[in-house]
Amino acid sequence: MYNINPSASNHQSPPTKIQTVDELSGAIKDVITGSNRFRNIAVRGEIQGFKRHSSGHVYFTLQGGESKITAVLFRSHAVSVVTWPKDGDEVMTIGSVDVYTKGGTYQLYATRIMPIGLGAQKRAKDELRALLEREGLFDVRHKRPLPKYPSKVAIVTSPTGAAVQDIFEVSSKRAPHIDIVVIPATVQGVDAPAEVVRALALAGAMRGLDCVIVARGGGAKDDLSPFDDERVVRAIRNCPIPVVTGVGHQIDSSLADLAADAALPTPSAAAERVFPDTADIRRTLIQTKGLLHSRVLRSCDRFDTALERRSGKIALAVNRMILDRKNFLDTSLSHIGVLCMRKIERSEAIISSASATLDAVSPLAVLARGYSICRNSSGKTVRSIDDIKCGESLLIRFKDGTAEAKITDTHPCA
């Protein structure tokens, strides 16, 4: 028998309620899960007992200085892990604490694991870089040219950091007319990758945007880890607008730098790359104007010389053509004159011959030999004595005139 005598418990007050184990475990679970303190937290520790189960789930322990906590990464989150940590690696685990009532334990339900130690970080970065290189994400042929004269530029960075001030200072000196849109994002810490990805998505959906600058100020080498995150690298490559990085570390390049269309060591350098210098443009325009003016003058001189040369050639050719045509016309006129004279001579001969023929048969020639022509009053030629009557008037035609006669008598030939 159990002794439940209150006097045996060092005068402690008796419990107000007897709970079952399930009730106590549920109450503890309610306390832990009901507090925001244990949700979406980042826990730093050393990996111990790392095990990947055949189901796809991953089990491990995070070891601290004097304590430890068991953790699980379910298959739905494990598929996004590119580089698996090893026992002894220092990692940052993001997740929430919950109670496993069946085992009477609490544990960390992780959603992400990120290496923290330099060795683990380098190994993870090298493996991710090899994976993305095989996919062609860093292929220079995919890099897009930056606009020479942008009209609107977005900056993905912390709105309170030094990077945005550096970019504003450069842009105000070089191209104050260009519109700048600041898309706030944490660029350092656990939440930085998700916020940078979100900001790039907003930039990609923005109308009239010509370029995006992803920037952060100077800092420790460990602060570059968000820019080695796979999500950030893919978001830069998938952004429909050219992306320039200026993450403020001149020694090491991040994977984001390799994916960007242009990578500069500092935010100021990135701004100088994106924003054209108005003064340089003005000087270039003046020089170009002078060069064009000189070229136009030289071209005009060449054209004038060529025109004069061609004009002389054309005049010479025209004179030659006119002379040839004149000679042709003179020759043609001479031929025409000869042909006309020959034609006239032949015509005159024909006319003379015809005239002689006409003269031979002409009644006038007959009249000239002493003959005459008689016509009656109706104009009919009298050919026989039978054609006239006594008392009739006749018109007699002689060589040199006419005479009128009246028939008084007729004498037919015997």
C-alpha positions in Angstrom: 0.0 0.0 0.0 1.0 3.5 -0.7 1.2 5.9 2.2 -1.0 8.8 1.4 -1.0 10.3 4.9 -0.5 14.0 4.5 1.7 14.0 7.6 4.2 12.0 5.8 4.9 14.7 3.1 6.7 17.2 5.3 3.6 19.1 6.0 3.1 20.0 2.3 -0.5 20.8 1.3 -2.3 17.9 -0.4 -2.7 18.1 -4.2 -6.0 19.6 -5.2 -6.4 17.2 -8.1 -5.1 13.8 -9.0 -4.1 13.8 -12.7 -3.4 11.0 -15.0 -0.1 10.8 -16.9 -1.9 11.6 -20.1 -3.5 14.7 -18.5 -0.1 15.9 -17.2 1.6 15.3 -20.5 -1.2 17.2 -22.3 -0.9 20.1 -19.9 2.8 20.3 -20.4 2.2 20.2 -24.2 -0.3 23.0 -23.9 2.1 25.2 -22.0 4.9 24.7 -24.5 2.9 24.9 -27.7 0.7 27.7 -26.4 3.7 30.0 -26.1 5.2 31.9 -29.0 8.6 31.6 -27.3 9.0 28.1 -28.6 7.6 28.6 -32.1 9.7 29.5 -35.2 12.9 29.7 -33.2 16.5 29.3 -34.3 18.7 27.0 -32.2 22.4 26.7 -32.4 24.2 23.6 -31.5 26.5 20.7 -32.4 25.1 17.8 -34.4 25.2 14.4 -32.6 23.7 11.1 -33.5 22.7 12.2 -37.0 20.6 9.5 -38.7 18.6 9.5 -42.0 15.8 7.0 -41.7 14.5 4.9 -44.7 11.2 6.8 -44.4 12.9 10.0 -45.3 12.8 11.5 -41.8 16.0 12.7 -40.2 16.7 12.3 -36.5 19.5 14.0 -34.6 20.5 15.6 -31.3 21.7 19.2 -30.8 24.4 19.3 -28.2 25.0 22.4 -26.2 27.6 23.2 -23.5 25.8 21.4 -20.7 22.5 20.3 -22.3 21.1 18.7 -25.4 17.8 18.5 -27.2 16.5 15.8 -29.6 15.3 17.0 -33.0 13.5 15.6 -36.0 13.4 16.9 -39.6 10.5 15.3 -41.5 10.8 14.1 -45.0 8.7 17.1 -46.4 11.5 19.4 -45.2 14.4 17.1 -45.6 14.1 17.0 -49.4 15.3 20.7 -49.6 18.6 19.9 -47.8 21.4 20.0 -50.4 24.3 19.3 -48.1 23.8 17.0 -45.1 25.7 17.8 -41.9 27.9 15.4 -40.1 28.3 14.6 -36.5 30.4 17.4 -34.9 29.2 20.1 -37.3 27.9 23.3 -35.7 24.5 24.1 -37.3 21.6 26.5 -37.0 18.3 24.7 -36.8 15.0 26.5 -37.4 11.8 25.0 -36.1 9.4 24.8 -33.2 9.5 22.9 -29.8 6.7 20.4 -29.2 6.0 17.6 -26.7 6.1 14.0 -27.8 3.6 12.8 -25.2 3.9 9.1 -26.0 7.6 9.2 -25.1 7.3 11.8 -22.4 9.8 14.0 -24.1 10.0 17.4 -25.7 11.9 17.8 -29.0 12.7 20.3 -31.7 10.7 19.8 -34.9 13.1 21.3 -37.4 12.2 22.8 -40.8 15.7 23.8 -41.9 19.3 23.1 -41.0 22.1 25.5 -41.9 25.8 25.0 -41.3 27.5 27.6 -39.1 31.0 26.4 -38.6 33.5 27.4 -41.2 34.3 23.9 -42.3 30.7 22.9 -42.6 29.8 26.1 -44.3 32.5 25.7 -46.9 31.6 22.1 -47.6 27.9 23.0 -47.9 28.8 25.9 -50.2 31.1 23.8 -52.4 28.5 21.1 -52.8 25.7 23.5 -53.6 28.0 25.3 -56.1 28.8 22.0 -57.8 25.1 21.2 -58.0 24.1 24.6 -59.4 27.0 24.5 -61.9 25.8 21.2 -63.2 22.3 22.8 -63.7 24.0 25.7 -65.7 22.9 28.4 -63.2 26.3 30.1 -63.4 26.7 29.9 -67.2 27.9 33.2 -68.5 25.8 32.7 -71.6 22.7 33.2 -69.3 23.9 36.6 -68.0 21.9 39.5 -69.3 23.5 42.9 -70.3 22.8 45.7 -68.0 20.8 48.7 -69.4 23.1 51.6 -70.4 20.6 54.3 -69.4 18.1 52.9 -66.9 15.2 55.0 -65.9 14.1 53.1 -62.8 16.2 50.9 -60.4 15.2 48.8 -57.4 17.4 48.3 -54.4 16.9 45.2 -52.2 18.6 45.9 -48.9 17.9 47.0 -45.3 16.3 50.5 -45.4 18.3 51.5 -42.3 21.7 50.1 -43.3 24.7 51.8 -44.7 24.4 50.2 -48.1 21.3 52.1 -49.1 22.9 55.4 -48.1 26.0 54.6 -50.1 23.9 53.9 -53.2 21.8 57.0 -52.8 25.0 59.1 -52.5 26.4 57.6 -55.7 23.2 57.9 -57.6 22.6 61.6 -56.5 26.0 62.5 -57.9 26.0 60.4 -61.1 22.3 60.3 -62.2 19.9 62.1 -59.9 17.1 61.9 -62.6 16.8 58.1 -62.2 13.9 56.8 -60.0 15.0 54.5 -57.2 12.6 52.1 -55.4 13.8 50.6 -52.1 12.4 47.1 -51.4 13.1 46.5 -47.7 14.7 43.1 -46.8 16.8 41.8 -44.0 20.2 41.0 -45.5 21.7 39.3 -42.5 20.6 36.6 -40.1 18.3 33.6 -40.2 15.3 35.4 -41.8 17.5 37.1 -44.5 17.1 34.5 -47.3 13.3 34.4 -47.2 13.1 38.2 -47.2 15.6 38.6 -50.1 13.6 36.0 -52.1 10.4 37.9 -51.3 11.9 41.2 -52.3 13.2 39.9 -55.6 9.8 38.5 -56.4 8.3 42.0 -55.8 10.9 43.5 -58.0 10.2 41.0 -60.8 6.5 41.9 -60.7 7.2 45.7 -60.8 6.4 47.6 -64.0 9.0 49.8 -65.7 11.9 48.5 -63.7 15.2 48.3 -65.6 17.6 46.8 -63.0 17.8 45.4 -59.4 20.6 45.9 -57.0 21.0 43.4 -54.1 23.2 45.0 -51.5 24.5 44.9 -48.0 27.1 46.8 -46.1 30.4 45.5 -44.9 30.6 42.9 -42.2 32.1 39.6 -41.0 32.6 36.8 -43.4 29.9 34.7 -41.6 27.3 37.4 -42.5 27.6 36.3 -46.2 25.8 33.0 -45.5 22.3 34.3 -46.7 23.9 35.0 -50.1 25.1 31.4 -50.3 21.5 30.2 -49.7 20.1 28.1 -52.6 16.8 30.0 -52.5 18.5 33.4 -52.9 20.7 32.1 -55.7 17.8 30.7 -57.7 15.7 33.8 -57.0 18.4 36.0 -58.5 18.7 33.8 -61.6 14.9 33.5 -62.1 14.4 37.3 -61.7 13.1 38.6 -65.1 15.1 41.8 -64.6 18.9 42.1 -64.6 20.4 41.7 -61.1 23.6 43.3 -59.8 25.0 42.3 -56.4 27.1 44.4 -54.1 27.4 42.5 -50.8 30.3 44.3 -49.3 33.0 41.7 -49.1 36.0 42.0 -51.4 37.8 38.8 -50.5 35.2 36.0 -51.1 32.5 35.9 -53.7 29.1 34.4 -52.8 27.0 32.0 -54.8 24.6 35.0 -55.3 27.5 36.8 -57.0 28.0 33.9 -59.4 24.3 33.9 -60.3 24.0 37.6 -60.7 24.3 39.4 -64.1 27.0 41.5 -62.6 28.8 41.2 -59.2 30.6 44.1 -57.5 32.5 44.1 -54.2 30.6 46.9 -52.5 27.2 48.7 -52.7 28.9 51.8 -54.0 30.7 49.9 -56.7 27.4 48.3 -57.7 25.8 51.8 -57.9 28.6 53.1 -60.0 28.1 50.1 -62.4 24.3 50.7 -62.7 24.0 54.5 -62.6 25.6 56.2 -65.6 27.6 59.3 -64.9 25.6 62.2 -66.3 28.8 64.4 -66.5 30.5 61.7 -68.5 27.5 61.4 -70.8 27.5 65.1 -71.3 31.2 65.1 -72.1 30.8 62.1 -74.4 27.9 63.9 -76.2 30.0 67.0 -76.7 32.9 65.0 -78.0 30.6 63.0 -80.2 29.0 66.2 -81.5 32.5 67.6 -82.4 33.5 64.3 -84.0 30.3 64.1 -86.0 30.7 67.7 -87.1 34.3 67.0 -88.3 33.1 63.9 -90.1 30.3 65.7 -91.8 32.6 68.5 -92.9 35.1 65.9 -94.3 32.3 64.1 -96.0 31.0 67.3 -97.5 34.5 68.1 -98.8 34.8 64.6 -100.2 31.4 65.0 -101.8 32.3 68.4 -103.3 35.5 67.0 -104.7 33.7 64.0 -106.1 30.9 66.1 -107.4 33.4 68.4 -109.2 35.2 65.5 -110.6 32.0 63.9 -111.8 30.7 67.2 -113.1 33.8 67.5 -115.2 33.4 64.0 -116.5 29.7 64.6 -117.1 30.4 67.8 -119.0 33.1 66.1 -121.1 30.8 63.2 -121.8 27.9 65.6 -122.7 30.2 67.6 -125.0 31.4 64.5 -126.7 27.8 63.3 -127.0 26.7 66.7 -128.4 29.6 66.7 -130.9 28.8 63.1 -131.9 25.2 64.0 -132.4 26.2 67.2 -134.3 28.5 65.2 -136.6 25.7 62.7 -137.1 23.2 65.4 -137.9 25.7 67.1 -140.3 26.3 63.8 -142.1 22.6 63.0 -142.1 21.8 66.5 -143.5 24.4 66.1 -146.2 23.0 62.7 -147.1 19.5 64.1 -147.0 20.6 66.9 -149.3 22.1 64.6 -151.8 19.1 62.3 -151.7 16.8 65.3 -152.1 18.7 66.5 -155.1 18.7 63.1 -156.6 15.0 62.8 -155.9 14.4 66.3 -157.5 16.4 65.4 -160.5 14.5 62.2 -161.0 11.3 64.0 -160.5 12.2 66.7 -162.9 13.2 64.0 -165.5 9.9 62.3 -164.9 8.0 65.6 -165.2 9.9 66.5 -168.4 9.1 63.1 -169.9 5.5 63.4 -168.8 5.3 66.9 -170.2 6.7 65.8 -173.5 4.2 63.0 -173.6 1.4 65.4 -172.7 2.5 67.9 -175.3 2.5 65.2 -177.9 -1.1 64.3 -177.1 -2.3 67.7 -176.1 -5.2 69.3 -178.2 -3.3 72.6 -177.9 -0.5 71.1 -179.9 -3.0 70.1 -182.6 -4.5 73.6 -182.5 -1.0 75.0 -182.9 -0.7 73.2 -186.2 -3.7 75.1 -187.6 -6.6 72.9 -186.4 -9.6 74.2 -184.3 -12.3 72.7 -182.1 -16.0 73.4 -182.5 -18.6 73.1 -179.8 -22.3 73.6 -180.1 -24.4 75.8 -177.9 -24.6 73.1 -175.3 -20.8 72.7 -175.1 -20.7 69.4 -176.9 -17.8 68.9 -179.3 -18.9 68.8 -182.9 -17.3 65.7 -184.5 -19.4 65.4 -187.6 -21.4 67.5 -189.9 -24.4 65.6 -188.8 -23.9 67.1 -185.3 -24.8 70.6 -186.6 -27.9 72.3 -188.1 -28.3 75.3 -190.3 -28.9 78.4 -188.3 -27.1 76.9 -185.3 -24.4 78.9 -183.5 -21.0 77.3 -182.9 -18.1 78.2 -180.6 -14.8 77.7 -182.4 -11.6 77.3 -180.3 -8.3 78.3 -182.0 -4.8 78.1 -180.7 -4.9 81.7 -179.4 -8.6 82.3 -178.8 -12.2 81.5 -179.6 -14.7 82.8 -182.2 -18.5 82.4 -182.6 -20.0 81.4 -186.0 -23.4 80.8 -187.3 -24.1 77.9 -189.7 -25.8 79.0 -192.8 -25.3 75.9 -194.9 -23.8 72.4 -194.7 -22.1 70.4 -197.4 -21.6 66.7 -196.6 -18.6 65.0 -198.3 -19.5 62.9 -201.4 
